[in-house]
Amino acid sequence: MRVTTKPDETAKTLAGSATIADKLRSSLVQLMATMAGAERAALEVEQKRLAAKYGPDSPQAMTAGARRQVLELERIAIDADVIRQSIPTPDTGADRFPVYGRILTRTGDGVLRATVTAVDPSGADLGHAVTADLGVFSLQVPTKAKPPSTGIAAGAAPDAPIVFQLRVVERKSNLSFTNDEVFEAIPERMAYREIVIPEAPAPTPAPPKQTRAAASKKAPKPR
């Protein structure tokens, strides 16, 4: 007997399978984090034992230290994956293109209260958000051109693709930069990005102030 499945039922089945897969992956990542933490703790104890027995600069202690550094890098990657799994996935739609993710420092820490703005080629604001805990942000970009009063560049055709870049402003460090990647707002799609902000330039030291005594001091007269 032939069994036919309606399109709606197929879509629900596929959606349910994706949800189950996400939950399994999240559980696996949590398990990896637990196991990696236990391994790091055990290796730390072993490194101290080797340093006490052979000396902190001995090959045995140095090898254990190098292994700890590798595990630390693995910890950073696993922690980032755990955070990634915990971020809610925004809903897509025919009229919007969600962009979400994290703003990070070079050390992998989330940047709090940074403003992320989707800007079109003319610099118009298509949507913006402020990063929350862990540097998480989520914004919506329209997929169709609208009148200039709504923020879309003037003169854009109604069916013209909406392209944009992400601009990040972090006032605490006086940092403002635009990411190089160019997006196209496609209906029923979304984008996840983790953007690492560049290091803020070091402030230029102020020139030394000239004291009043030094300013009024005259050069000695020649004899």
N, C-alpha and C positions, 0 to 999 in steps of 0.2 A: 504494500500500500504506500502510495506516495504522500509524503507529509509536506505541506506548504506552510511557510512562515510569512506572516505579514511584515511589511517593512517596519512598522512601528514596534512590533515585537522584537525584530532583529536589532533595532537601534537600542532598545532597552536592555537586551541581552549583552550587547557590546559595551554599553555604558556601565552595566553592572560588573562585567569582567574587568574593565579598567579600574573601577573602584577597588575591587578585590586585589588586583595586582599592586595598586598603590599602598594598600594596607599591609600586604605581605612585604613589600620593599621597605616600608617604614619600620616594621618589626625587625627585619633583617639588619637594617642600619643601627637600630637601637642595640641589638645583640652584639654587633661588631664593636660598637662603642664600649659596651660593658667588658667584652673580652680584651680589647686593646687597653682599657684602663687597668685591668688586673695584670696584664703583661708588663705595663710600664711600672707599676708598683713593685712587682717582683724583681724587675731588672734594676730598679733603683737600690733595693736592698742588696742585690748581688754586687753592684758596682761599689757600694760602700764597703762590703766585705773584702772585695779584691783590693781596694785602695788601702785598707787597713793591713792586709796581709803582705801585699807586694809593693805598696807605695802608690800614691796618686798618679805618678807619671809612668807607671809600669805598662807594658803592652797589654796585660790582662785588663787593667782598669781602663785604659784608653779604648780598647775594643768594646768594652761594655758601655762606655760613654758615647761612642759613635753609634752603637745600636740604639741608645736612648734618644739620640737626635733623630734617627730615622723614625722611631716610634712617635716622637713629638710631631713630626711632619704628618704622619698618618693620623694622629689625633686631630690636628687642625683640619685635615680634609674630611674626616668623619664628622666632626662637630659642625662643619659647614653643611654637610649633607643632611644632618639631623635638622638643622635650622631650615634648610631648603624644603624638606618634607613637611615642616610645620606651617609654612606660609600658605594661607588660603588661596586657592586658585580662583581668579575672578571669572565672572560669567561673560561669555562672548555674546555678540549680537550682530544683526545686519547693519546697525547704525553706529557701532563702536568697535574700537580695536584696543583692548586692554594691554597695558605695558606694566609689568610689575617685576620686583626683584629686590636687590640690596645695593647700597652704596657702602663701599669698604675702604679702609686704609690699606697701605701696603703690607701691614702686618695681619690683615684679615679681620680687623675689628670693625663692627658696624658704626657708621657715622650717624649720629643723632641730630635731628632738627636741620637737616640739609634740605633745600628746596630743589626738587627735580621738575623740570618744565619741558614739555614737548614743544619745540619751536619749528615753524615751517621756514622755507628759504628766505622769507621776508623778515623773519624774526618774530612773527606773531605767536602768541601763546595759544596753543591748542588744548592745553590741559596741564595741570600741575598737581603736585602732592608734596607733603613734607614727611621726611623719613621718621619713622617711629623707632621703638626699641629694635636693636640689632641692625639698624640701618635699612629696615624694610620700607618699601614704598609701593604704591599702586595708583595708577592714573588711567583715565579713559581718553582716547583720541577719536574724534568723529571720523567716519569713513567717507562722508560726502561733503563737498564744499557748501558753505553757507554764506550768507551776506557778511560783509566786512565787520559789522557791528558785533558779530559773535566771535570774532577772533581769527577767522580764516582770511587769508590774504585776499585783497581786493582784486577783481578781475579773474578769479579762478573759475573755470568752467564747472557746471554742476556735476558732470561725470568725470572730471579730471581726478587722477589719483592724488591722495593726500600723502605727501612725503614730509618727513620731519626728522629732527635729531633731538637728543636729550641734553639739556643744559643743567648743570649742577652748580648750585650756589651754596657755599658754606660760610656764613658770616663770621663765625668764631675765628676762623683762620684767614678771613678775608680772601677766600678762594672762589673763583668763578671760571668754569671751563665748559666747553661743549664737546661731547663725545663724538668721535669720528664717524661712527656707524650711522647710516641713513636708513630709516624705516619707511615702509609703505603701509598705510592703514588699510588692511584687507578685512572685509566683513567676515564674521564668524571665525576669526583667527585671534591669536594673542602672542605676546612675546615676553619671555623671562630673561632678564639680564642682571649680571652682577658687575658693577662698575667700580673700578679701583681709582680713587681720586689721586691726582699727582701731588707730590709734596709741595707745600707752600714755599715760595722763595723766602730766603732769610731776609729779614728787614735790613735796610741799608743803615749803617750806623750814622748818627748825626755828627756833624763836624764839631770839634771841640770849641767851646765858647771862649772867647777872648776876655780875659779879666780886665777890669777897669784900669788897674795899675799897669798891666802890660800894654794896654792900648795907649796910655798917656806917656809911657816911657820914651824918652828921646834918645836918639843915637848920640854917642859921645862925640864932641867936636875934635877935629884933628888938631894936633899940636903943631 
